[in-house]
Amino acid sequence: MPYALEKQVAVEATLSAAKLCEQVRQEMGPEAMEKKDGTPVTVADFGAQALICRTIADAFPGDQVVGEEEGTLLREPKVGFTLEKVTAYVQRKFFDATQEDVITWINRGNGDVAIGL
């Protein structure tokens, strides 16, 4: 079956992200912060992107990922508590994840969009 590995990785990443989002929803509710552009972002948004990007990177280290969130935002002192929360949720899947790992995985979603495929 063509793309069987890609499908397997996509399903795994999606299920992990969905589980994290549901955990955040149950435990934190709709708590959001505002990005510089005025749009909301949640712990679930950051955590889901980190899990998806980590899973893809493990399976396909040379592939780029295009995501929405920017992990560098979590380094700002006023949102440091959010980084702790995101990391704690990601650690439920990847136990040894550090705050720097989480930021790196989120930022892996800053790939370029390929035009003309």
Helices and strands as residue ranges (DSSP letters): H 4-28, E 33-34, E 40-41, H 43-59, G 71-75, G 77-79, H 80-90, H 99-107
